[in-house]
């Protein structure tokens, strides 16, 4: 390990693997009530930006 702190970085692969990716994450965002959900991958897929919008409150 270049940093000299290998122990601190051992959790990273399992942590990254545990996060839902792509359509699975979009489904979670939509289930939480967000609309206009989408995602874009960057850095050859190393980073993904998920977006969603909270809908305006319903007027009665």
C-alpha distance matrix in Angstrom:
0.0 3.8 5.5 5.5 6.8 5.5 9.3 10.3 8.9 10.4 13.8 13.3 14.4 17.4 18.2 18.5 20.5 22.8 24.0 27.1 27.0 29.9 33.3 32.3 31.0 34.2 36.3 34.8 35.5 39.0 39.6 38.8 41.6 39.9 41.7 40.8 37.4 35.1 31.6 29.9 26.6 24.6 21.8 22.6 22.7 19.3 21.4 24.9 27.5 30.2 33.5 36.7 39.8 41.6 45.2 48.0 50.0 53.1 56.3 59.2
3.8 0.0 3.8 5.6 7.9 8.3 12.0 12.2 11.0 13.4 16.3 15.3 16.8 20.0 20.2 20.2 22.6 24.9 25.6 28.7 28.3 30.9 34.5 33.7 32.2 35.1 37.5 36.0 36.3 39.9 40.8 39.7 42.4 40.4 42.0 41.0 37.7 35.3 31.7 29.8 26.5 24.1 21.1 22.4 22.9 19.5 21.4 25.1 27.4 30.4 33.5 36.8 39.7 41.7 45.3 47.9 50.1 53.3 56.4 59.5
5.5 3.8 0.0 3.8 5.4 7.3 10.4 9.9 9.7 12.6 15.2 14.5 16.8 19.6 19.3 19.7 22.5 24.3 24.9 28.2 28.2 30.9 34.4 33.5 31.6 34.5 36.9 35.1 35.2 38.9 39.7 38.3 41.0 39.2 41.0 40.2 37.0 34.9 31.5 29.8 26.9 24.5 21.9 23.6 23.7 20.0 21.4 24.8 26.8 29.7 32.6 35.7 38.5 40.2 43.9 46.3 48.3 51.6 54.6 57.7
5.5 5.6 3.8 0.0 3.8 6.0 8.7 9.4 10.1 12.3 15.3 15.5 17.7 20.1 20.3 21.2 23.6 25.4 26.4 29.9 30.2 33.1 36.6 35.3 33.6 36.8 38.9 36.9 37.4 41.1 41.5 40.2 43.1 41.5 43.5 43.0 39.6 37.6 34.3 32.8 29.8 27.7 25.1 26.6 26.5 22.8 24.3 27.7 29.8 32.4 35.4 38.4 41.1 42.7 46.4 48.9 50.7 54.0 57.0 60.0
6.8 7.9 5.4 3.8 0.0 3.8 5.5 5.7 7.1 9.4 12.0 12.7 15.3 17.2 17.2 18.6 21.0 22.3 23.5 27.1 27.8 30.9 34.2 32.6 30.9 34.2 36.1 33.9 34.5 38.2 38.4 37.1 40.1 38.7 40.9 40.6 37.2 35.5 32.3 31.2 28.4 26.7 24.5 26.0 25.3 21.6 22.7 25.8 27.8 30.1 33.1 35.9 38.6 39.9 43.7 46.2 47.8 51.1 54.1 57.0
5.5 8.3 7.3 6.0 3.8 0.0 3.8 5.5 5.3 6.5 9.8 10.6 12.6 14.5 15.2 16.5 18.5 20.1 21.7 25.2 25.8 29.1 32.3 30.7 29.3 32.7 34.5 32.5 33.4 37.0 37.2 36.2 39.3 38.0 40.2 39.8 36.3 34.5 31.2 30.2 27.2 25.8 23.5 24.5 23.6 20.1 21.7 24.8 27.2 29.3 32.6 35.4 38.3 39.7 43.3 46.1 47.7 50.8 54.0 56.8
9.3 12.0 10.4 8.7 5.5 3.8 0.0 3.8 5.4 5.5 8.2 10.3 12.5 13.5 14.1 16.2 18.0 19.0 20.9 24.5 25.7 29.2 32.1 30.1 28.8 32.3 33.7 31.5 32.6 36.2 36.0 34.9 38.2 37.3 39.7 39.7 36.2 34.7 31.7 31.1 28.4 27.3 25.5 26.4 25.1 21.6 22.8 25.5 27.7 29.4 32.6 35.1 37.9 39.0 42.6 45.3 46.7 49.8 53.0 55.6
10.3 12.2 9.9 9.4 5.7 5.5 3.8 0.0 3.8 5.9 7.1 8.6 11.7 12.7 12.3 14.4 16.8 17.5 18.8 22.6 23.8 27.1 30.1 28.2 26.5 29.9 31.5 29.1 29.9 33.6 33.5 32.1 35.3 34.3 36.7 36.8 33.3 32.0 29.0 28.5 26.0 24.9 23.4 24.7 23.3 19.6 20.3 22.9 24.8 26.5 29.5 32.0 34.7 35.7 39.4 42.0 43.4 46.5 49.7 52.4
8.9 11.0 9.7 10.1 7.1 5.3 5.4 3.8 0.0 3.8 5.5 5.6 8.4 10.3 10.2 11.6 14.0 15.3 16.6 20.2 20.9 24.2 27.4 25.7 24.1 27.6 29.3 27.3 28.1 31.7 31.9 30.9 34.0 32.7 34.9 34.7 31.1 29.5 26.4 25.7 22.9 21.9 20.2 21.2 19.8 16.3 17.4 20.1 22.4 24.3 27.5 30.2 33.1 34.5 38.1 40.9 42.5 45.6 48.8 51.6
10.4 13.4 12.6 12.3 9.4 6.5 5.5 5.9 3.8 0.0 3.8 5.6 7.1 8.2 9.3 11.2 12.7 14.0 16.1 19.5 20.7 24.2 27.0 25.1 24.0 27.6 29.0 27.0 28.4 31.9 31.7 31.0 34.3 33.4 35.6 35.6 31.9 30.3 27.3 26.9 24.1 23.5 21.9 22.3 20.6 17.4 18.9 21.3 23.8 25.4 28.8 31.3 34.3 35.6 39.1 42.0 43.5 46.4 49.8 52.4
13.8 16.3 15.2 15.3 12.0 9.8 8.2 7.1 5.5 3.8 0.0 3.8 5.9 5.7 6.0 8.7 10.2 10.8 12.9 16.5 18.0 21.7 24.3 22.1 20.9 24.6 25.7 23.6 25.0 28.5 28.2 27.4 30.8 30.0 32.4 32.6 28.9 27.6 24.9 24.9 22.5 22.3 21.4 21.8 19.6 16.6 17.4 19.3 21.6 22.7 26.0 28.2 31.2 32.3 35.8 38.7 40.1 42.9 46.3 48.8
13.3 15.3 14.5 15.5 12.7 10.6 10.3 8.6 5.6 5.6 3.8 0.0 3.8 5.6 5.0 6.0 8.5 9.9 11.1 14.6 15.5 18.9 21.9 20.1 18.8 22.3 23.9 22.0 23.1 26.6 26.8 26.1 29.2 28.0 30.2 30.0 26.3 24.7 21.7 21.4 18.9 18.6 17.5 18.1 15.9 12.8 13.7 15.9 18.3 19.8 23.2 25.7 28.9 30.3 33.8 36.8 38.5 41.3 44.7 47.4
14.4 16.8 16.8 17.7 15.3 12.6 12.5 11.7 8.4 7.1 5.9 3.8 0.0 3.8 5.4 5.3 6.1 8.7 10.5 13.4 14.0 17.4 20.3 18.7 18.0 21.5 23.0 21.6 23.1 26.3 26.5 26.3 29.4 28.3 30.2 29.9 26.1 24.3 21.3 21.0 18.2 18.3 17.2 16.9 14.7 12.1 13.7 15.7 18.7 20.0 23.6 26.1 29.5 31.1 34.4 37.6 39.4 42.0 45.5 48.1
17.4 20.0 19.6 20.1 17.2 14.5 13.5 12.7 10.3 8.2 5.7 5.6 3.8 0.0 3.8 5.5 5.1 6.2 9.0 12.1 13.7 17.4 19.8 17.4 17.0 20.7 21.6 19.9 21.9 25.0 24.7 24.6 27.9 27.3 29.4 29.6 25.8 24.5 21.9 22.2 19.8 20.5 20.0 19.7 16.9 14.7 15.8 17.0 19.7 20.3 23.8 25.8 29.1 30.3 33.5 36.8 38.2 40.6 44.2 46.7
18.2 20.2 19.3 20.3 17.2 15.2 14.1 12.3 10.2 9.3 6.0 5.0 5.4 3.8 0.0 3.8 5.5 5.3 6.9 10.5 12.4 16.1 18.5 16.2 15.0 18.7 19.8 17.7 19.2 22.6 22.4 21.9 25.2 24.4 26.8 27.0 23.3 22.2 19.7 20.2 18.2 18.9 18.8 19.1 16.1 13.7 13.9 14.9 17.0 17.6 20.9 22.9 26.0 27.1 30.4 33.6 35.0 37.6 41.1 43.6
18.5 20.2 19.7 21.2 18.6 16.5 16.2 14.4 11.6 11.2 8.7 6.0 5.3 5.5 3.8 0.0 3.8 5.4 5.6 8.7 9.5 13.0 15.9 14.2 13.0 16.5 18.1 16.6 17.9 21.2 21.5 21.3 24.3 23.0 24.9 24.7 21.0 19.4 16.6 16.9 14.6 15.4 15.4 15.4 12.3 10.2 10.5 11.6 14.2 15.0 18.6 20.9 24.3 25.9 29.1 32.4 34.2 36.7 40.3 42.9
20.5 22.6 22.5 23.6 21.0 18.5 18.0 16.8 14.0 12.7 10.2 8.5 6.1 5.1 5.5 3.8 0.0 3.8 5.6 7.7 8.8 12.5 14.8 12.8 12.6 16.3 17.3 16.2 18.2 21.1 21.1 21.5 24.6 23.7 25.5 25.3 21.6 20.0 17.5 18.0 15.9 17.2 17.3 16.6 13.4 12.0 12.9 13.4 16.2 16.5 20.1 22.1 25.6 27.1 30.1 33.5 35.1 37.4 41.1 43.6
22.8 24.9 24.3 25.4 22.3 20.1 19.0 17.5 15.3 14.0 10.8 9.9 8.7 6.2 5.3 5.4 3.8 0.0 3.8 6.4 9.1 12.8 14.5 11.7 11.4 15.2 15.6 13.9 16.2 19.1 18.6 18.8 22.1 21.7 23.9 24.4 20.7 19.8 17.8 19.0 17.5 19.2 19.8 19.4 15.9 14.7 14.6 14.5 16.6 16.2 19.4 20.9 24.1 25.1 28.1 31.5 32.8 35.0 38.7 41.0
24.0 25.6 24.9 26.4 23.5 21.7 20.9 18.8 16.6 16.1 12.9 11.1 10.5 9.0 6.9 5.6 5.6 3.8 0.0 3.8 6.4 10.0 11.9 9.4 8.1 11.9 12.9 11.1 12.9 16.0 16.0 16.0 19.2 18.4 20.4 20.7 17.0 16.1 14.2 15.7 14.6 16.5 17.7 17.6 13.9 12.9 12.1 11.3 13.0 12.4 15.5 17.1 20.5 21.6 24.7 28.1 29.6 31.9 35.6 38.1
27.1 28.7 28.2 29.9 27.1 25.2 24.5 22.6 20.2 19.5 16.5 14.6 13.4 12.1 10.5 8.7 7.7 6.4 3.8 0.0 3.8 7.0 8.3 5.6 5.1 8.9 9.6 8.7 10.8 13.4 13.6 14.4 17.2 16.5 18.1 18.4 14.7 13.8 12.4 14.4 13.8 16.5 18.2 17.6 13.8 13.8 12.9 11.1 12.7 11.3 14.3 15.6 19.0 20.3 23.0 26.6 28.2 30.2 33.9 36.3
27.0 28.3 28.2 30.2 27.8 25.8 25.7 23.8 20.9 20.7 18.0 15.5 14.0 13.7 12.4 9.5 8.8 9.1 6.4 3.8 0.0 3.8 6.4 5.7 5.3 8.1 10.0 10.2 11.5 13.9 15.0 15.9 18.2 16.7 17.7 17.1 13.4 11.7 9.7 11.2 10.4 13.4 15.3 14.4 10.6 11.4 10.6 8.5 10.6 9.7 13.0 14.8 18.5 20.5 23.1 26.7 28.7 30.7 34.4 37.0
29.9 30.9 30.9 33.1 30.9 29.1 29.2 27.1 24.2 24.2 21.7 18.9 17.4 17.4 16.1 13.0 12.5 12.8 10.0 7.0 3.8 0.0 3.8 5.5 5.5 6.4 8.8 10.2 10.9 12.5 14.4 15.7 17.3 15.4 15.6 14.5 11.0 8.8 7.3 9.0 9.2 12.8 15.3 14.1 10.7 12.5 11.4 8.5 10.0 8.7 11.6 13.3 17.0 19.3 21.5 25.2 27.5 29.2 32.9 35.5
33.3 34.5 34.4 36.6 34.2 32.3 32.1 30.1 27.4 27.0 24.3 21.9 20.3 19.8 18.5 15.9 14.8 14.5 11.9 8.3 6.4 3.8 0.0 3.8 5.4 4.9 6.1 8.7 9.8 10.4 12.1 14.2 15.4 14.1 14.0 13.3 10.1 9.0 9.0 11.5 12.5 16.2 18.9 17.7 14.3 16.3 15.1 12.0 12.7 10.5 12.4 13.1 16.5 18.5 20.1 23.9 26.0 27.3 31.0 33.4
32.3 33.7 33.5 35.3 32.6 30.7 30.1 28.2 25.7 25.1 22.1 20.1 18.7 17.4 16.2 14.2 12.8 11.7 9.4 5.6 5.7 5.5 3.8 0.0 3.8 5.4 5.2 6.5 8.9 10.0 10.6 12.6 14.7 14.1 15.0 15.1 11.8 11.4 11.3 14.0 14.5 17.9 20.4 19.3 15.7 17.0 15.7 13.0 13.8 11.4 13.5 13.9 17.2 18.6 20.5 24.3 25.9 27.4 31.2 33.4
31.0 32.2 31.6 33.6 30.9 29.3 28.8 26.5 24.1 24.0 20.9 18.8 18.0 17.0 15.0 13.0 12.6 11.4 8.1 5.1 5.3 5.5 5.4 3.8 0.0 3.8 5.4 5.1 6.3 8.7 9.8 10.7 12.9 11.7 13.1 13.3 9.7 9.4 9.1 12.1 12.9 16.1 18.7 18.4 14.7 15.5 13.6 10.6 10.8 8.2 10.3 11.0 14.4 15.9 18.2 21.9 23.7 25.6 29.3 31.8
34.2 35.1 34.5 36.8 34.2 32.7 32.3 29.9 27.6 27.6 24.6 22.3 21.5 20.7 18.7 16.5 16.3 15.2 11.9 8.9 8.1 6.4 4.9 5.4 3.8 0.0 3.8 5.4 5.1 6.2 8.5 9.8 10.9 9.3 9.8 9.8 6.4 6.7 7.9 11.4 13.2 16.7 19.8 19.5 16.1 17.5 15.2 11.7 11.1 7.8 8.8 8.7 11.9 13.7 15.6 19.3 21.4 23.0 26.7 29.2
36.3 37.5 36.9 38.9 36.1 34.5 33.7 31.5 29.3 29.0 25.7 23.9 23.0 21.6 19.8 18.1 17.3 15.6 12.9 9.6 10.0 8.8 6.1 5.2 5.4 3.8 0.0 3.8 5.5 5.1 6.0 8.6 10.0 9.7 10.6 11.6 8.9 10.1 11.6 15.1 16.8 20.3 23.3 22.7 19.2 20.5 18.5 15.2 14.7 11.4 12.0 11.0 13.6 14.6 16.0 19.7 21.2 22.4 26.2 28.3
34.8 36.0 35.1 36.9 33.9 32.5 31.5 29.1 27.3 27.0 23.6 22.0 21.6 19.9 17.7 16.6 16.2 13.9 11.1 8.7 10.2 10.2 8.7 6.5 5.1 5.4 3.8 0.0 3.8 5.4 5.0 6.2 8.9 9.1 11.2 12.9 10.1 11.6 12.6 16.1 17.5 20.7 23.5 23.4 19.8 20.3 18.1 15.1 14.4 11.0 11.8 10.8 13.2 13.5 15.6 19.2 20.3 21.9 25.7 27.9
35.5 36.3 35.2 37.4 34.5 33.4 32.6 29.9 28.1 28.4 25.0 23.1 23.1 21.9 19.2 17.9 18.2 16.2 12.9 10.8 11.5 10.9 9.8 8.9 6.3 5.1 5.5 3.8 0.0 3.8 5.5 5.1 6.7 5.7 8.1 9.8 7.1 9.3 10.9 14.5 16.6 19.6 22.7 23.0 19.6 20.2 17.5 14.1 12.5 8.9 8.6 7.1 9.4 10.0 12.3 15.9 17.5 19.4 23.1 25.6
39.0 39.9 38.9 41.1 38.2 37.0 36.2 33.6 31.7 31.9 28.5 26.6 26.3 25.0 22.6 21.2 21.1 19.1 16.0 13.4 13.9 12.5 10.4 10.0 8.7 6.2 5.1 5.4 3.8 0.0 3.8 5.2 5.1 4.9 6.3 8.6 7.0 10.0 12.5 16.3 18.7 22.0 25.3 25.4 22.0 23.1 20.5 16.9 15.3 11.5 10.6 8.1 9.6 9.8 10.9 14.7 16.1 17.4 21.1 23.4
39.6 40.8 39.7 41.5 38.4 37.2 36.0 33.5 31.9 31.7 28.2 26.8 26.5 24.7 22.4 21.5 21.1 18.6 16.0 13.6 15.0 14.4 12.1 10.6 9.8 8.5 6.0 5.0 5.5 3.8 0.0 3.8 5.3 7.3 9.5 12.3 10.8 13.5 15.7 19.4 21.4 24.7 27.7 27.7 24.2 25.0 22.6 19.2 17.9 14.2 13.7 11.3 12.5 11.8 12.8 16.2 16.8 17.9 21.6 23.5
38.8 39.7 38.3 40.2 37.1 36.2 34.9 32.1 30.9 31.0 27.4 26.1 26.3 24.6 21.9 21.3 21.5 18.8 16.0 14.4 15.9 15.7 14.2 12.6 10.7 9.8 8.6 6.2 5.1 5.2 3.8 0.0 3.8 5.9 9.3 12.4 11.0 13.9 15.8 19.5 21.6 24.4 27.5 28.0 24.5 24.9 22.1 18.9 17.1 13.5 12.6 10.1 10.7 9.4 11.1 14.2 14.7 16.5 20.2 22.3
41.6 42.4 41.0 43.1 40.1 39.3 38.2 35.3 34.0 34.3 30.8 29.2 29.4 27.9 25.2 24.3 24.6 22.1 19.2 17.2 18.2 17.3 15.4 14.7 12.9 10.9 10.0 8.9 6.7 5.1 5.3 3.8 0.0 3.8 6.6 10.2 10.0 13.6 16.2 19.9 22.5 25.4 28.8 29.3 26.1 26.7 23.7 20.3 18.1 14.3 12.5 9.2 8.7 7.0 7.7 10.9 11.6 13.1 16.8 19.1
39.9 40.4 39.2 41.5 38.7 38.0 37.3 34.3 32.7 33.4 30.0 28.0 28.3 27.3 24.4 23.0 23.7 21.7 18.4 16.5 16.7 15.4 14.1 14.1 11.7 9.3 9.7 9.1 5.7 4.9 7.3 5.9 3.8 0.0 3.8 7.0 6.8 10.3 13.1 16.6 19.5 22.3 25.8 26.5 23.4 24.2 21.0 17.5 15.0 11.3 9.0 5.4 5.3 4.9 6.6 10.3 12.1 14.1 17.7 20.5
41.7 42.0 41.0 43.5 40.9 40.2 39.7 36.7 34.9 35.6 32.4 30.2 30.2 29.4 26.8 24.9 25.5 23.9 20.4 18.1 17.7 15.6 14.0 15.0 13.1 9.8 10.6 11.2 8.1 6.3 9.5 9.3 6.6 3.8 0.0 3.8 5.4 9.1 12.5 15.9 19.2 22.1 25.7 26.3 23.5 24.8 21.7 18.0 15.4 11.9 9.1 5.7 5.2 6.3 6.4 10.1 12.6 14.0 17.5 20.4
40.8 41.0 40.2 43.0 40.6 39.8 39.7 36.8 34.7 35.6 32.6 30.0 29.9 29.6 27.0 24.7 25.3 24.4 20.7 18.4 17.1 14.5 13.3 15.1 13.3 9.8 11.6 12.9 9.8 8.6 12.3 12.4 10.2 7.0 3.8 0.0 3.8 6.6 10.2 13.3 16.8 19.6 23.4 23.9 21.4 23.1 20.1 16.3 13.7 10.6 7.8 5.5 6.0 8.8 9.1 12.3 15.4 16.8 20.0 23.1
37.4 37.7 37.0 39.6 37.2 36.3 36.2 33.3 31.1 31.9 28.9 26.3 26.1 25.8 23.3 21.0 21.6 20.7 17.0 14.7 13.4 11.0 10.1 11.8 9.7 6.4 8.9 10.1 7.1 7.0 10.8 11.0 10.0 6.8 5.4 3.8 0.0 3.8 7.2 10.7 13.9 16.9 20.6 21.0 18.2 19.8 16.8 13.0 10.8 7.4 5.4 4.1 6.9 9.7 11.2 14.7 17.5 19.3 22.7 25.7
35.1 35.3 34.9 37.6 35.5 34.5 34.7 32.0 29.5 30.3 27.6 24.7 24.3 24.5 22.2 19.4 20.0 19.8 16.1 13.8 11.7 8.8 9.0 11.4 9.4 6.7 10.1 11.6 9.3 10.0 13.5 13.9 13.6 10.3 9.1 6.6 3.8 0.0 3.8 7.1 10.4 13.5 17.2 17.4 14.9 16.7 14.0 10.3 8.4 5.8 5.4 6.6 9.8 13.0 14.7 18.1 21.1 22.9 26.2 29.3
31.6 31.7 31.5 34.3 32.3 31.2 31.7 29.0 26.4 27.3 24.9 21.7 21.3 21.9 19.7 16.6 17.5 17.8 14.2 12.4 9.7 7.3 9.0 11.3 9.1 7.9 11.6 12.6 10.9 12.5 15.7 15.8 16.2 13.1 12.5 10.2 7.2 3.8 0.0 3.8 6.7 9.9 13.5 13.8 11.2 13.0 10.4 6.7 5.4 4.3 6.0 8.8 12.3 15.5 17.8 21.1 24.1 26.2 29.5 32.6
29.9 29.8 29.8 32.8 31.2 30.2 31.1 28.5 25.7 26.9 24.9 21.4 21.0 22.2 20.2 16.9 18.0 19.0 15.7 14.4 11.2 9.0 11.5 14.0 12.1 11.4 15.1 16.1 14.5 16.3 19.4 19.5 19.9 16.6 15.9 13.3 10.7 7.1 3.8 0.0 3.8 6.6 10.3 10.7 8.8 10.9 8.6 5.7 5.4 6.7 8.7 12.0 15.2 18.7 20.9 24.0 27.2 29.4 32.6 35.8
26.6 26.5 26.9 29.8 28.4 27.2 28.4 26.0 22.9 24.1 22.5 18.9 18.2 19.8 18.2 14.6 15.9 17.5 14.6 13.8 10.4 9.2 12.5 14.5 12.9 13.2 16.8 17.5 16.6 18.7 21.4 21.6 22.5 19.5 19.2 16.8 13.9 10.4 6.7 3.8 0.0 3.8 7.1 7.1 5.1 7.4 5.8 4.3 6.4 8.8 11.6 15.0 18.5 21.7 24.2 27.4 30.4 32.8 36.0 39.2
24.6 24.1 24.5 27.7 26.7 25.8 27.3 24.9 21.9 23.5 22.3 18.6 18.3 20.5 18.9 15.4 17.2 19.2 16.5 16.5 13.4 12.8 16.2 17.9 16.1 16.7 20.3 20.7 19.6 22.0 24.7 24.4 25.4 22.3 22.1 19.6 16.9 13.5 9.9 6.6 3.8 0.0 3.8 5.6 5.3 6.4 5.2 5.9 7.8 11.2 13.8 17.4 20.6 23.9 26.6 29.5 32.7 35.2 38.3 41.6
21.8 21.1 21.9 25.1 24.5 23.5 25.5 23.4 20.2 21.9 21.4 17.5 17.2 20.0 18.8 15.4 17.3 19.8 17.7 18.2 15.3 15.3 18.9 20.4 18.7 19.8 23.3 23.5 22.7 25.3 27.7 27.5 28.8 25.8 25.7 23.4 20.6 17.2 13.5 10.3 7.1 3.8 0.0 3.8 5.4 5.3 6.1 8.6 11.0 14.5 17.3 21.0 24.2 27.4 30.2 33.1 36.2 38.8 41.9 45.3
22.6 22.4 23.6 26.6 26.0 24.5 26.4 24.7 21.2 22.3 21.8 18.1 16.9 19.7 19.1 15.4 16.6 19.4 17.6 17.6 14.4 14.1 17.7 19.3 18.4 19.5 22.7 23.4 23.0 25.4 27.7 28.0 29.3 26.5 26.3 23.9 21.0 17.4 13.8 10.7 7.1 5.6 3.8 0.0 3.8 5.7 7.8 9.6 12.6 15.5 18.6 22.1 25.5 28.7 31.3 34.5 37.5 39.9 43.1 46.3
22.7 22.9 23.7 26.5 25.3 23.6 25.1 23.3 19.8 20.6 19.6 15.9 14.7 16.9 16.1 12.3 13.4 15.9 13.9 13.8 10.6 10.7 14.3 15.7 14.7 16.1 19.2 19.8 19.6 22.0 24.2 24.5 26.1 23.4 23.5 21.4 18.2 14.9 11.2 8.8 5.1 5.3 5.4 3.8 0.0 3.8 5.4 6.6 10.1 12.7 16.0 19.4 23.0 25.9 28.7 31.9 34.8 37.1 40.5 43.6
19.3 19.5 20.0 22.8 21.6 20.1 21.6 19.6 16.3 17.4 16.6 12.8 12.1 14.7 13.7 10.2 12.0 14.7 12.9 13.8 11.4 12.5 16.3 17.0 15.5 17.5 20.5 20.3 20.2 23.1 25.0 24.9 26.7 24.2 24.8 23.1 19.8 16.7 13.0 10.9 7.4 6.4 5.3 5.7 3.8 0.0 3.8 6.9 10.4 13.2 16.7 20.2 23.7 26.4 29.5 32.6 35.3 37.9 41.2 44.4
21.4 21.4 21.4 24.3 22.7 21.7 22.8 20.3 17.4 18.9 17.4 13.7 13.7 15.8 13.9 10.5 12.9 14.6 12.1 12.9 10.6 11.4 15.1 15.7 13.6 15.2 18.5 18.1 17.5 20.5 22.6 22.1 23.7 21.0 21.7 20.1 16.8 14.0 10.4 8.6 5.8 5.2 6.1 7.8 5.4 3.8 0.0 3.8 6.8 9.9 13.3 16.8 20.2 22.9 26.0 29.1 31.8 34.5 37.8 41.0
24.9 25.1 24.8 27.7 25.8 24.8 25.5 22.9 20.1 21.3 19.3 15.9 15.7 17.0 14.9 11.6 13.4 14.5 11.3 11.1 8.5 8.5 12.0 13.0 10.6 11.7 15.2 15.1 14.1 16.9 19.2 18.9 20.3 17.5 18.0 16.3 13.0 10.3 6.7 5.7 4.3 5.9 8.6 9.6 6.6 6.9 3.8 0.0 3.8 6.4 9.8 13.3 16.8 19.6 22.6 25.8 28.5 31.1 34.4 37.6
27.5 27.4 26.8 29.8 27.8 27.2 27.7 24.8 22.4 23.8 21.6 18.3 18.7 19.7 17.0 14.2 16.2 16.6 13.0 12.7 10.6 10.0 12.7 13.8 10.8 11.1 14.7 14.4 12.5 15.3 17.9 17.1 18.1 15.0 15.4 13.7 10.8 8.4 5.4 5.4 6.4 7.8 11.0 12.6 10.1 10.4 6.8 3.8 0.0 3.8 6.6 10.3 13.5 16.4 19.5 22.4 25.3 28.0 31.2 34.5
30.2 30.4 29.7 32.4 30.1 29.3 29.4 26.5 24.3 25.4 22.7 19.8 20.0 20.3 17.6 15.0 16.5 16.2 12.4 11.3 9.7 8.7 10.5 11.4 8.2 7.8 11.4 11.0 8.9 11.5 14.2 13.5 14.3 11.3 11.9 10.6 7.4 5.8 4.3 6.7 8.8 11.2 14.5 15.5 12.7 13.2 9.9 6.4 3.8 0.0 3.8 7.0 10.5 13.3 16.2 19.5 22.2 24.7 28.0 31.2
33.5 33.5 32.6 35.4 33.1 32.6 32.6 29.5 27.5 28.8 26.0 23.2 23.6 23.8 20.9 18.6 20.1 19.4 15.5 14.3 13.0 11.6 12.4 13.5 10.3 8.8 12.0 11.8 8.6 10.6 13.7 12.6 12.5 9.0 9.1 7.8 5.4 5.4 6.0 8.7 11.6 13.8 17.3 18.6 16.0 16.7 13.3 9.8 6.6 3.8 0.0 3.8 7.0 10.2 12.9 16.0 18.9 21.5 24.7 28.0
36.7 36.8 35.7 38.4 35.9 35.4 35.1 32.0 30.2 31.3 28.2 25.7 26.1 25.8 22.9 20.9 22.1 20.9 17.1 15.6 14.8 13.3 13.1 13.9 11.0 8.7 11.0 10.8 7.1 8.1 11.3 10.1 9.2 5.4 5.7 5.5 4.1 6.6 8.8 12.0 15.0 17.4 21.0 22.1 19.4 20.2 16.8 13.3 10.3 7.0 3.8 0.0 3.8 6.8 9.3 12.6 15.4 17.9 21.1 24.3
39.8 39.7 38.5 41.1 38.6 38.3 37.9 34.7 33.1 34.3 31.2 28.9 29.5 29.1 26.0 24.3 25.6 24.1 20.5 19.0 18.5 17.0 16.5 17.2 14.4 11.9 13.6 13.2 9.4 9.6 12.5 10.7 8.7 5.3 5.2 6.0 6.9 9.8 12.3 15.2 18.5 20.6 24.2 25.5 23.0 23.7 20.2 16.8 13.5 10.5 7.0 3.8 0.0 3.8 6.1 9.0 12.1 14.6 17.7 21.1
41.6 41.7 40.2 42.7 39.9 39.7 39.0 35.7 34.5 35.6 32.3 30.3 31.1 30.3 27.1 25.9 27.1 25.1 21.6 20.3 20.5 19.3 18.5 18.6 15.9 13.7 14.6 13.5 10.0 9.8 11.8 9.4 7.0 4.9 6.3 8.8 9.7 13.0 15.5 18.7 21.7 23.9 27.4 28.7 25.9 26.4 22.9 19.6 16.4 13.3 10.2 6.8 3.8 0.0 3.8 6.6 8.9 11.8 14.9 18.2
45.2 45.3 43.9 46.4 43.7 43.3 42.6 39.4 38.1 39.1 35.8 33.8 34.4 33.5 30.4 29.1 30.1 28.1 24.7 23.0 23.1 21.5 20.1 20.5 18.2 15.6 16.0 15.6 12.3 10.9 12.8 11.1 7.7 6.6 6.4 9.1 11.2 14.7 17.8 20.9 24.2 26.6 30.2 31.3 28.7 29.5 26.0 22.6 19.5 16.2 12.9 9.3 6.1 3.8 0.0 3.8 6.4 8.6 11.8 15.0
48.0 47.9 46.3 48.9 46.2 46.1 45.3 42.0 40.9 42.0 38.7 36.8 37.6 36.8 33.6 32.4 33.5 31.5 28.1 26.6 26.7 25.2 23.9 24.3 21.9 19.3 19.7 19.2 15.9 14.7 16.2 14.2 10.9 10.3 10.1 12.3 14.7 18.1 21.1 24.0 27.4 29.5 33.1 34.5 31.9 32.6 29.1 25.8 22.4 19.5 16.0 12.6 9.0 6.6 3.8 0.0 3.8 6.4 8.9 12.4
50.0 50.1 48.3 50.7 47.8 47.7 46.7 43.4 42.5 43.5 40.1 38.5 39.4 38.2 35.0 34.2 35.1 32.8 29.6 28.2 28.7 27.5 26.0 25.9 23.7 21.4 21.2 20.3 17.5 16.1 16.8 14.7 11.6 12.1 12.6 15.4 17.5 21.1 24.1 27.2 30.4 32.7 36.2 37.5 34.8 35.3 31.8 28.5 25.3 22.2 18.9 15.4 12.1 8.9 6.4 3.8 0.0 3.8 6.3 9.5
53.1 53.3 51.6 54.0 51.1 50.8 49.8 46.5 45.6 46.4 42.9 41.3 42.0 40.6 37.6 36.7 37.4 35.0 31.9 30.2 30.7 29.2 27.3 27.4 25.6 23.0 22.4 21.9 19.4 17.4 17.9 16.5 13.1 14.1 14.0 16.8 19.3 22.9 26.2 29.4 32.8 35.2 38.8 39.9 37.1 37.9 34.5 31.1 28.0 24.7 21.5 17.9 14.6 11.8 8.6 6.4 3.8 0.0 3.8 6.5
56.3 56.4 54.6 57.0 54.1 54.0 53.0 49.7 48.8 49.8 46.3 44.7 45.5 44.2 41.1 40.3 41.1 38.7 35.6 33.9 34.4 32.9 31.0 31.2 29.3 26.7 26.2 25.7 23.1 21.1 21.6 20.2 16.8 17.7 17.5 20.0 22.7 26.2 29.5 32.6 36.0 38.3 41.9 43.1 40.5 41.2 37.8 34.4 31.2 28.0 24.7 21.1 17.7 14.9 11.8 8.9 6.3 3.8 0.0 3.8
59.2 59.5 57.7 60.0 57.0 56.8 55.6 52.4 51.6 52.4 48.8 47.4 48.1 46.7 43.6 42.9 43.6 41.0 38.1 36.3 37.0 35.5 33.4 33.4 31.8 29.2 28.3 27.9 25.6 23.4 23.5 22.3 19.1 20.5 20.4 23.1 25.7 29.3 32.6 35.8 39.2 41.6 45.3 46.3 43.6 44.4 41.0 37.6 34.5 31.2 28.0 24.3 21.1 18.2 15.0 12.4 9.5 6.5 3.8 0.0
